[in-house]
Amino acid sequence: MDEYISFEQVPFGSDDFANNPESRCPCMLLLDTSGSMGGMPIQQLNEGIQTLRNELIQDSLASKRVEVAMITFGPAKLESDFSTVDHFFPKPLTAEGDTPIGAAITMGIELINQRKQVYKENGVGYYKPWIILITDGAPTDNWSNAAQLVREGEAKNSFAFFAIGVEGASMDTLSKIAVRSPIKLRGLMFREFFLWLSSSMKMVSSKNPGTTTQLLPPSGWGEV
């Protein structure tokens, strides 16, 4: 960073496109915080999110290009809007409620579309957004419309959608929602998953927008 701007000086959700005109690489996290995630799962998830931030902020290019947003469910709510990692200060998540996966996906796609519009209005280039769904259950709401939105978005190359199933997740339902095969997390290897995600984001953001990137395999942390 050429100049240091303290967090207090930056309005929440500010778009610092004038000082940072780099192309943006949006990453939307859809995180299951239902009651069944209580105890060790939510603790490991929180540590994993910190790992993502710590890894990205150490990469000078990724820290300027990757923008992270976070939606939790249930109920589905925006925890933090899109921001580069130097403005991303995730609060510890707690586990309660049900599993409205459909609502979370719909909200996530809507926010992705809004963010793209902001980029266009500010003349900022962007990479294909990533949407990451992490859940340990089955949807408690109607998810058919959300699945249709995922299929349409993937077909138009509007985003890449990844479904990660924690122990207890309905992999069958996830395979009906996601176009790509859902990946089952080994145990509680959230840290290893978020290391993979940060490495993938670094790799994508180091190239020019639109460049095809070979995905890193989910070695060690996941099984298809």
Accessible surface in RSA format (square Angstrom, percent):
REM  Atomic radii and reference values for relative SASA: ProtOr
REM  Chains: A
REM  Algorithm: Lee & Richards
REM  Probe-radius: 1.40
REM  Slices: 20
REM RES _ NUM      All-atoms   Total-Side   Main-Chain    Non-polar    All polar
REM                ABS   REL    ABS   REL    ABS   REL    ABS   REL    ABS   REL
RES MET A   1   144.71  74.9  81.91  54.2  62.80 149.5  80.20  68.2  64.51  85.5
RES ASP A   2   147.61 103.4 106.51 106.0  41.10  97.2  38.04  89.5 109.57 109.3
RES GLU A   3   101.71  58.4  93.57  70.8   8.15  19.4  41.35  80.0  60.36  49.3
RES TYR A   4   189.45  88.5 158.92  90.4  30.53  79.4 126.23  94.9  63.23  77.9
RES ILE A   5    61.04  34.7  43.99  32.8  17.05  41.1  44.40  32.0  16.64  45.2
RES SER A   6    27.09  22.9  26.74  35.7   0.35   0.8  20.38  43.4   6.71   9.4
RES PHE A   7    96.71  48.4  88.49  54.8   8.22  21.4  90.72  55.0   5.99  17.1
RES GLU A   8   150.98  86.7 114.70  86.8  36.28  86.4  71.65 138.6  79.33  64.8
RES GLN A   9   129.16  72.2  98.60  72.1  30.55  72.7  39.30  83.7  89.86  68.2
RES VAL A  10    20.39  13.4  11.67  10.6   8.72  21.0  12.54  10.9   7.85  21.3
RES PRO A  11    94.46  68.8  80.65  73.5  13.81  50.2  92.93  76.7   1.53   9.5
RES PHE A  12   171.35  85.7 139.12  86.2  32.23  83.9 143.82  87.2  27.53  78.8
RES GLY A  13    38.37  47.3   0.00   N/A  38.37  47.3  11.93  32.7  26.44  59.2
RES SER A  14    32.56  27.5  15.01  20.0  17.54  40.4  22.76  48.5   9.79  13.7
RES ASP A  15    66.55  46.6  36.52  36.4  30.03  71.0  11.40  26.8  55.15  55.0
RES ASP A  16    43.42  30.4  37.41  37.2   6.01  14.2  15.66  36.9  27.75  27.7
RES PHE A  17    14.73   7.4  10.36   6.4   4.37  11.4  10.58   6.4   4.15  11.9
RES ALA A  18   101.39  93.2  63.25  97.6  38.14  86.8  75.25 106.0  26.14  69.2
RES ASN A  19    92.91  64.1  60.73  58.7  32.17  77.5  12.99  31.3  79.91  77.2
RES ASN A  20    21.33  14.7  19.63  19.0   1.70   4.1  14.10  33.9   7.23   7.0
RES PRO A  21    99.15  72.3  83.18  75.8  15.97  58.0  83.38  68.8  15.77  98.0
RES GLU A  22    50.45  29.0  45.48  34.4   4.97  11.8  11.07  21.4  39.38  32.2
RES SER A  23    22.66  19.1  20.07  26.8   2.59   6.0   0.22   0.5  22.44  31.4
RES ARG A  24     4.06   1.7   4.06   2.1   0.00   0.0   0.00   0.0   4.06   2.5
RES CYS A  25     0.22   0.2   0.22   0.2   0.00   0.0   0.00   0.0   0.22   0.2
RES PRO A  26     1.08   0.8   0.95   0.9   0.13   0.5   0.95   0.8   0.13   0.8
RES CYS A  27     0.64   0.5   0.64   0.7   0.00   0.0   0.21   0.5   0.43   0.5
RES MET A  28     0.03   0.0   0.03   0.0   0.00   0.0   0.03   0.0   0.00   0.0
RES LEU A  29     0.00   0.0   0.00   0.0   0.00   0.0   0.00   0.0   0.00   0.0
RES LEU A  30     0.01   0.0   0.01   0.0   0.00   0.0   0.01   0.0   0.00   0.0
RES LEU A  31     0.00   0.0   0.00   0.0   0.00   0.0   0.00   0.0   0.00   0.0
RES ASP A  32     0.05   0.0   0.00   0.0   0.05   0.1   0.00   0.0   0.05   0.0
RES THR A  33     9.80   7.0   9.71   9.8   0.09   0.2   1.80   2.4   8.00  12.1
RES SER A  34     3.39   2.9   3.39   4.5   0.00   0.0   3.23   6.9   0.15   0.2
RES GLY A  35    40.71  50.2   0.00   N/A  40.71  50.2  24.99  68.6  15.72  35.2
RES SER A  36    81.31  68.7  47.03  62.8  34.28  79.0  53.82 114.6  27.49  38.5
RES MET A  37     0.18   0.1   0.18   0.1   0.00   0.0   0.09   0.1   0.08   0.1
RES GLY A  38    33.75  41.6   0.00   N/A  33.75  41.6  21.05  57.8  12.70  28.4
RES GLY A  39    54.44  67.1   0.00   N/A  54.44  67.1  41.74 114.5  12.70  28.4
RES MET A  40   102.22  52.9  93.67  62.0   8.54  20.3  92.78  78.9   9.43  12.5
RES PRO A  41    27.92  20.4  27.92  25.5   0.00   0.0  27.92  23.1   0.00   0.0
RES ILE A  42    17.06   9.7  17.06  12.7   0.00   0.0  17.06  12.3   0.00   0.0
RES GLN A  43    86.90  48.6  83.36  60.9   3.54   8.4  27.98  59.6  58.92  44.7
RES GLN A  44    43.16  24.1  42.69  31.2   0.46   1.1   3.13   6.7  40.03  30.4
RES LEU A  45     0.00   0.0   0.00   0.0   0.00   0.0   0.00   0.0   0.00   0.0
RES ASN A  46    30.16  20.8  27.92  27.0   2.24   5.4  17.38  41.8  12.77  12.3
RES GLU A  47    87.57  50.3  83.24  63.0   4.33  10.3  38.21  73.9  49.36  40.3
RES GLY A  48     0.00   0.0   0.00   N/A   0.00   0.0   0.00   0.0   0.00   0.0
RES ILE A  49     2.42   1.4   2.42   1.8   0.00   0.0   2.42   1.7   0.00   0.0
RES GLN A  50    77.17  43.2  77.17  56.4   0.00   0.0  36.46  77.6  40.71  30.9
RES THR A  51    16.14  11.5  13.50  13.7   2.64   6.3   6.16   8.3   9.98  15.1
RES LEU A  52     0.90   0.5   0.90   0.6   0.00   0.0   0.90   0.6   0.00   0.0
RES ARG A  53    35.93  15.1  35.89  18.3   0.04   0.1   3.12   4.3  32.81  19.9
RES ASN A  54    69.27  47.8  68.67  66.4   0.59   1.4  15.28  36.8  53.99  52.2
RES GLU A  55    46.13  26.5  45.98  34.8   0.14   0.3   0.08   0.2  46.04  37.6
RES LEU A  56     0.26   0.1   0.26   0.2   0.00   0.0   0.26   0.2   0.00   0.0
RES ILE A  57    65.84  37.5  49.38  36.8  16.46  39.7  49.38  35.6  16.46  44.7
RES GLN A  58   141.18  78.9 103.27  75.5  37.92  90.3  42.90  91.3  98.28  74.5
RES ASP A  59    43.71  30.6  37.60  37.4   6.11  14.4   9.45  22.2  34.26  34.2
RES SER A  60    84.28  71.2  72.22  96.4  12.06  27.8  46.51  99.0  37.77  52.9
RES LEU A  61    59.53  33.2  58.17  41.6   1.36   3.4  59.45  41.8   0.08   0.2
RES ALA A  62     0.14   0.1   0.04   0.1   0.10   0.2   0.04   0.1   0.10   0.3
RES SER A  63     9.17   7.8   7.33   9.8   1.85   4.3   3.37   7.2   5.80   8.1
RES LYS A  64    57.35  28.0  56.63  34.7   0.73   1.7  18.71  16.8  38.64  41.2
RES ARG A  65    37.96  15.9  37.96  19.4   0.00   0.0   0.00   0.0  37.96  23.0
RES VAL A  66     0.05   0.0   0.05   0.0   0.00   0.0   0.05   0.0   0.00   0.0
RES GLU A  67     3.57   2.1   3.57   2.7   0.00   0.0   0.00   0.0   3.57   2.9
RES VAL A  68     0.32   0.2   0.32   0.3   0.00   0.0   0.32   0.3   0.00   0.0
RES ALA A  69     0.08   0.1   0.08   0.1   0.00   0.0   0.08   0.1   0.00   0.0
RES MET A  70     1.60   0.8   1.60   1.1   0.00   0.0   1.60   1.4   0.00   0.0
RES ILE A  71     0.00   0.0   0.00   0.0   0.00   0.0   0.00   0.0   0.00   0.0
RES THR A  72     2.38   1.7   2.38   2.4   0.00   0.0   0.28   0.4   2.10   3.2
RES PHE A  73     0.22   0.1   0.00   0.0   0.22   0.6   0.22   0.1   0.00   0.0
RES GLY A  74     5.18   6.4   0.00   N/A   5.18   6.4   0.35   1.0   4.83  10.8
RES PRO A  75   102.55  74.7  99.99  91.1   2.56   9.3 101.06  83.4   1.49   9.3
RES ALA A  76    20.93  19.2   3.87   6.0  17.06  38.8   3.87   5.4  17.06  45.2
RES LYS A  77   112.12  54.7 109.93  67.5   2.18   5.2  57.54  51.8  54.58  58.1
RES LEU A  78    71.10  39.6  44.37  31.7  26.73  67.2  44.37  31.2  26.73  71.9
RES GLU A  79    55.91  32.1  28.33  21.4  27.58  65.7   3.86   7.5  52.04  42.5
RES SER A  80    16.64  14.1  15.88  21.2   0.76   1.7  16.64  35.4   0.00   0.0
RES ASP A  81    54.53  38.2  50.46  50.2   4.07   9.6   7.43  17.5  47.10  47.0
RES PHE A  82     4.06   2.0   1.34   0.8   2.72   7.1   1.34   0.8   2.72   7.8
RES SER A  83    12.79  10.8   9.47  12.6   3.32   7.6  10.40  22.1   2.39   3.3
RES THR A  84    12.23   8.7  10.41  10.6   1.82   4.3   2.57   3.5   9.66  14.6
RES VAL A  85     0.10   0.1   0.10   0.1   0.00   0.0   0.10   0.1   0.00   0.0
RES ASP A  86    37.83  26.5  29.77  29.6   8.06  19.1  19.31  45.4  18.52  18.5
RES HIS A  87    37.17  20.3  23.81  16.5  13.36  34.2  14.85  15.3  22.32  26.0
RES PHE A  88     1.50   0.7   0.18   0.1   1.32   3.4   1.50   0.9   0.00   0.0
RES PHE A  89    97.77  48.9  75.11  46.5  22.66  59.0  77.89  47.2  19.88  56.9
RES PRO A  90    15.91  11.6   3.80   3.5  12.11  44.0   5.53   4.6  10.37  64.5
RES LYS A  91   159.38  77.8 151.55  93.0   7.82  18.6  96.92  87.2  62.45  66.5
RES PRO A  92   112.90  82.3  94.20  85.9  18.70  68.0  97.91  80.8  15.00  93.2
RES LEU A  93    11.26   6.3   4.34   3.1   6.91  17.4   6.49   4.6   4.76  12.8
RES THR A  94    99.69  70.9  89.02  90.2  10.67  25.4  69.69  93.6  30.00  45.3
RES ALA A  95    27.88  25.6   1.42   2.2  26.46  60.2   1.42   2.0  26.46  70.1
RES GLU A  96   119.08  68.4 115.65  87.5   3.43   8.2  39.42  76.3  79.66  65.0
RES GLY A  97    51.84  63.9   0.00   N/A  51.84  63.9  30.33  83.2  21.51  48.2
RES ASP A  98    77.99  54.6  70.06  69.7   7.93  18.8  29.67  69.8  48.32  48.2
RES THR A  99    11.15   7.9  11.15  11.3   0.00   0.0   0.00   0.0  11.15  16.9
RES PRO A 100    15.37  11.2  15.37  14.0   0.00   0.0  15.37  12.7   0.00   0.0
RES ILE A 101     0.18   0.1   0.18   0.1   0.00   0.0   0.18   0.1   0.00   0.0
RES GLY A 102     2.38   2.9   0.00   N/A   2.38   2.9   2.38   6.5   0.00   0.0
RES ALA A 103    46.14  42.4  34.12  52.7  12.02  27.3  42.53  59.9   3.61   9.6
RES ALA A 104     0.00   0.0   0.00   0.0   0.00   0.0   0.00   0.0   0.00   0.0
RES ILE A 105     0.10   0.1   0.00   0.0   0.10   0.2   0.00   0.0   0.10   0.3
RES THR A 106    45.13  32.1  44.09  44.7   1.04   2.5  37.96  51.0   7.17  10.8
RES MET A 107    60.38  31.3  56.16  37.2   4.22  10.1  58.26  49.5   2.12   2.8
RES GLY A 108     0.03   0.0   0.00   N/A   0.03   0.0   0.03   0.1   0.00   0.0
RES ILE A 109    10.15   5.8  10.12   7.5   0.04   0.1  10.12   7.3   0.04   0.1
RES GLU A 110    98.28  56.4  95.08  71.9   3.20   7.6  31.02  60.0  67.26  54.9
RES LEU A 111    28.41  15.8  26.92  19.3   1.49   3.7  26.92  18.9   1.49   4.0
RES ILE A 112     0.97   0.6   0.50   0.4   0.47   1.1   0.59   0.4   0.38   1.0
RES ASN A 113    76.20  52.5  68.30  66.0   7.90  19.0  26.00  62.6  50.20  48.5
RES GLN A 114    93.36  52.2  87.59  64.0   5.77  13.7  42.99  91.5  50.37  38.2
RES ARG A 115    22.96   9.6  21.40  10.9   1.56   3.7   7.48  10.2  15.49   9.4
RES LYS A 116    24.75  12.1  24.75  15.2   0.00   0.0   9.86   8.9  14.88  15.9
RES GLN A 117    89.47  50.0  89.02  65.1   0.45   1.1  33.00  70.2  56.48  42.8
RES VAL A 118    39.15  25.8  39.15  35.4   0.00   0.0  39.15  34.0   0.00   0.0
RES TYR A 119     0.02   0.0   0.02   0.0   0.00   0.0   0.02   0.0   0.00   0.0
RES LYS A 120   122.07  59.6  97.39  59.8  24.67  58.7  60.71  54.6  61.36  65.4
RES GLU A 121   126.26  72.5  85.53  64.7  40.73  97.0  40.82  79.0  85.44  69.8
RES ASN A 122    75.36  52.0  46.86  45.3  28.50  68.6   9.21  22.2  66.15  63.9
RES GLY A 123    71.88  88.6   0.00   N/A  71.88  88.6  38.17 104.7  33.71  75.5
RES VAL A 124    11.51   7.6   3.87   3.5   7.65  18.4   6.34   5.5   5.17  14.0
RES GLY A 125    36.00  44.4   0.00   N/A  36.00  44.4  27.28  74.9   8.73  19.5
RES TYR A 126    60.81  28.4  45.35  25.8  15.46  40.2  28.20  21.2  32.61  40.2
RES TYR A 127     6.60   3.1   5.55   3.2   1.05   2.7   6.60   5.0   0.00   0.0
RES LYS A 128    76.63  37.4  62.04  38.1  14.59  34.7  44.78  40.3  31.85  33.9
RES PRO A 129     1.04   0.8   1.04   0.9   0.00   0.0   1.04   0.9   0.00   0.0
RES TRP A 130    11.68   4.7  11.68   5.7   0.00   0.0   3.17   1.7   8.51  13.8
RES ILE A 131     0.19   0.1   0.19   0.1   0.00   0.0   0.19   0.1   0.00   0.0
RES ILE A 132     0.04   0.0   0.04   0.0   0.00   0.0   0.04   0.0   0.00   0.0
RES LEU A 133     0.01   0.0   0.01   0.0   0.00   0.0   0.01   0.0   0.00   0.0
RES ILE A 134     0.42   0.2   0.42   0.3   0.00   0.0   0.42   0.3   0.00   0.0
RES THR A 135     0.00   0.0   0.00   0.0   0.00   0.0   0.00   0.0   0.00   0.0
RES ASP A 136    14.07   9.9   8.23   8.2   5.84  13.8   0.96   2.2  13.11  13.1
RES GLY A 137    14.16  17.5   0.00   N/A  14.16  17.5  13.64  37.4   0.52   1.2
RES ALA A 138    49.91  45.9  39.99  61.7   9.92  22.6  39.99  56.3   9.92  26.3
RES PRO A 139    24.11  17.6   3.36   3.1  20.75  75.4   3.36   2.8  20.75 129.0
RES THR A 140    84.45  60.1  44.84  45.5  39.61  94.4  53.83  72.3  30.63  46.3
RES ASP A 141    46.29  32.4  28.47  28.3  17.81  42.1  36.06  84.9  10.23  10.2
RES ASN A 142   122.72  84.6  94.54  91.4  28.18  67.8  43.18 103.9  79.53  76.9
RES TRP A 143    67.81  27.2  67.06  32.5   0.75   1.8  44.97  24.0  22.85  37.1
RES SER A 144    66.92  56.5  61.53  82.1   5.38  12.4  45.50  96.9  21.41  30.0
RES ASN A 145    91.74  63.3  86.45  83.5   5.29  12.7  37.09  89.3  54.65  52.8
RES ALA A 146     1.38   1.3   0.62   1.0   0.76   1.7   0.62   0.9   0.76   2.0
RES ALA A 147     1.80   1.7   1.80   2.8   0.00   0.0   1.80   2.5   0.00   0.0
RES GLN A 148    75.43  42.2  75.43  55.1   0.00   0.0  27.35  58.2  48.08  36.5
RES LEU A 149    51.22  28.5  48.89  35.0   2.34   5.9  48.92  34.4   2.31   6.2
RES VAL A 150     0.00   0.0   0.00   0.0   0.00   0.0   0.00   0.0   0.00   0.0
RES ARG A 151   108.33  45.5 104.13  53.1   4.20  10.0  53.12  72.6  55.21  33.5
RES GLU A 152    70.97  40.7  65.95  49.9   5.02  12.0  27.93  54.0  43.04  35.1
RES GLY A 153     6.44   7.9   0.00   N/A   6.44   7.9   6.01  16.5   0.43   1.0
RES GLU A 154    28.55  16.4  14.68  11.1  13.87  33.0   6.07  11.7  22.47  18.3
RES ALA A 155    90.90  83.6  47.06  72.6  43.84  99.7  59.94  84.4  30.96  82.0
RES LYS A 156   153.72  75.0 124.88  76.6  28.84  68.7  84.41  76.0  69.31  73.8
RES ASN A 157    98.65  68.0  85.89  83.0  12.77  30.7  21.92  52.7  76.74  74.2
RES SER A 158    25.48  21.5  20.78  27.7   4.71  10.8   9.44  20.1  16.05  22.5
RES PHE A 159     2.62   1.3   2.59   1.6   0.03   0.1   2.59   1.6   0.03   0.1
RES ALA A 160     2.54   2.3   2.54   3.9   0.00   0.0   2.54   3.6   0.00   0.0
RES PHE A 161     0.00   0.0   0.00   0.0   0.00   0.0   0.00   0.0   0.00   0.0
RES PHE A 162    12.69   6.3  11.30   7.0   1.39   3.6  12.69   7.7   0.00   0.0
RES ALA A 163     3.34   3.1   0.00   0.0   3.34   7.6   0.00   0.0   3.34   8.8
RES ILE A 164     2.32   1.3   2.30   1.7   0.02   0.0   2.30   1.7   0.02   0.0
RES GLY A 165     0.00   0.0   0.00   N/A   0.00   0.0   0.00   0.0   0.00   0.0
RES VAL A 166     3.05   2.0   2.97   2.7   0.07   0.2   2.97   2.6   0.07   0.2
RES GLU A 167   118.77  68.2 108.36  82.0  10.41  24.8  51.50  99.6  67.26  54.9
RES GLY A 168    58.09  71.6   0.00   N/A  58.09  71.6  34.93  95.9  23.16  51.9
RES ALA A 169    14.98  13.8   0.32   0.5  14.66  33.3   0.32   0.4  14.66  38.8
RES SER A 170    31.71  26.8  21.82  29.1   9.90  22.8  21.04  44.8  10.68  15.0
RES MET A 171    50.02  25.9  45.19  29.9   4.83  11.5  45.25  38.5   4.77   6.3
RES ASP A 172    90.44  63.4  81.41  81.0   9.03  21.4  37.76  88.9  52.68  52.5
RES THR A 173    19.08  13.6  18.90  19.2   0.18   0.4   1.06   1.4  18.02  27.2
RES LEU A 174     1.25   0.7   1.25   0.9   0.00   0.0   1.25   0.9   0.00   0.0
RES SER A 175    56.39  47.7  37.96  50.7  18.43  42.5  27.45  58.5  28.94  40.5
RES LYS A 176   111.77  54.5  99.88  61.3  11.89  28.3  63.35  57.0  48.43  51.6
RES ILE A 177     0.46   0.3   0.00   0.0   0.46   1.1   0.00   0.0   0.46   1.2
RES ALA A 178     7.74   7.1   0.16   0.2   7.58  17.2   0.45   0.6   7.28  19.3
RES VAL A 179    89.76  59.1  58.24  52.7  31.52  75.9  64.32  55.9  25.44  69.0
RES ARG A 180    77.41  32.5  69.83  35.6   7.58  18.0  41.61  56.9  35.79  21.7
RES SER A 181    73.05  61.7  53.11  70.9  19.95  45.9  17.83  38.0  55.22  77.4
RES PRO A 182    12.68   9.2   9.95   9.1   2.72   9.9  10.05   8.3   2.63  16.3
RES ILE A 183    19.60  11.2  19.60  14.6   0.00   0.0  19.60  14.1   0.00   0.0
RES LYS A 184    57.35  28.0  57.35  35.2   0.00   0.0  43.32  39.0  14.03  14.9
RES LEU A 185     1.85   1.0   0.31   0.2   1.53   3.8   0.31   0.2   1.53   4.1
RES ARG A 186   111.04  46.6 105.36  53.7   5.69  13.5  30.42  41.6  80.62  48.9
RES GLY A 187    49.12  60.6   0.00   N/A  49.12  60.6  37.37 102.6  11.75  26.3
RES LEU A 188    58.66  32.7  44.84  32.1  13.82  34.7  45.86  32.2  12.80  34.4
RES MET A 189    60.72  31.4  58.33  38.6   2.39   5.7  50.09  42.6  10.63  14.1
RES PHE A 190     0.73   0.4   0.73   0.5   0.00   0.0   0.73   0.4   0.00   0.0
RES ARG A 191   124.34  52.2 123.89  63.2   0.45   1.1  39.26  53.7  85.08  51.6
RES GLU A 192    65.31  37.5  61.56  46.6   3.75   8.9  26.26  50.8  39.05  31.9
RES PHE A 193     0.52   0.3   0.52   0.3   0.00   0.0   0.52   0.3   0.00   0.0
RES PHE A 194     0.00   0.0   0.00   0.0   0.00   0.0   0.00   0.0   0.00   0.0
RES LEU A 195    50.36  28.0  49.71  35.6   0.65   1.6  50.15  35.2   0.21   0.6
RES TRP A 196    21.81   8.8  14.85   7.2   6.96  16.3  21.01  11.2   0.80   1.3
RES LEU A 197     0.00   0.0   0.00   0.0   0.00   0.0   0.00   0.0   0.00   0.0
RES SER A 198     0.60   0.5   0.60   0.8   0.00   0.0   0.00   0.0   0.60   0.8
RES SER A 199    48.33  40.8  43.49  58.0   4.85  11.2  16.39  34.9  31.95  44.8
RES SER A 200     0.00   0.0   0.00   0.0   0.00   0.0   0.00   0.0   0.00   0.0
RES MET A 201     0.61   0.3   0.61   0.4   0.00   0.0   0.61   0.5   0.00   0.0
RES LYS A 202    54.12  26.4  49.83  30.6   4.30  10.2  22.79  20.5  31.33  33.4
RES MET A 203    48.07  24.9  41.63  27.5   6.44  15.3  21.76  18.5  26.31  34.9
RES VAL A 204    15.71  10.3  14.84  13.4   0.87   2.1  14.84  12.9   0.87   2.3
RES SER A 205     0.63   0.5   0.63   0.8   0.00   0.0   0.00   0.0   0.63   0.9
RES SER A 206    67.83  57.3  41.74  55.7  26.09  60.1  31.25  66.5  36.59  51.3
RES LYS A 207    74.42  36.3  67.38  41.3   7.03  16.7  42.62  38.4  31.80  33.9
RES ASN A 208   113.42  78.2 109.52 105.8   3.90   9.4  17.53  42.2  95.89  92.7
RES PRO A 209    55.58  40.5  33.98  31.0  21.60  78.5  34.32  28.3  21.26 132.2
RES GLY A 210    78.61  96.9   0.00   N/A  78.61  96.9  43.45 119.2  35.15  78.7
RES THR A 211    70.07  49.8  45.86  46.5  24.21  57.7  42.16  56.6  27.90  42.2
RES THR A 212   130.83  93.0 105.35 106.8  25.48  60.7  78.26 105.1  52.57  79.5
RES THR A 213    29.74  21.1   9.68   9.8  20.06  47.8   8.45  11.4  21.28  32.2
RES GLN A 214   157.89  88.3 144.31 105.5  13.58  32.3  61.06 130.0  96.84  73.4
RES LEU A 215    68.27  38.0  55.96  40.0  12.31  30.9  55.96  39.3  12.31  33.1
RES LEU A 216    59.48  33.1  56.23  40.2   3.25   8.2  56.85  39.9   2.63   7.1
RES PRO A 217    89.07  64.9  80.98  73.8   8.10  29.4  86.85  71.7   2.23  13.8
RES PRO A 218    34.22  24.9  32.72  29.8   1.51   5.5  32.93  27.2   1.29   8.0
RES SER A 219    87.57  74.0  64.08  85.5  23.49  54.1  46.75  99.6  40.82  57.2
RES GLY A 220    47.73  58.9   0.00   N/A  47.73  58.9  35.75  98.1  11.99  26.8
RES TRP A 221     3.79   1.5   3.76   1.8   0.03   0.1   3.60   1.9   0.19   0.3
RES GLY A 222     7.00   8.6   0.00   N/A   7.00   8.6   0.00   0.0   7.00  15.7
RES GLU A 223    75.20  43.2  69.53  52.6   5.68  13.5  27.73  53.6  47.47  38.8
RES VAL A 224   128.86  84.8  67.94  61.5  60.92 146.8  86.28  75.0  42.58 115.5
END  Absolute sums over single chains surface
CHAIN  1 A    10186.1       7901.2       2284.8       5472.1       4714.0
END  Absolute sums over all chains
TOTAL         10186.1       7901.2       2284.8       5472.1       4714.0
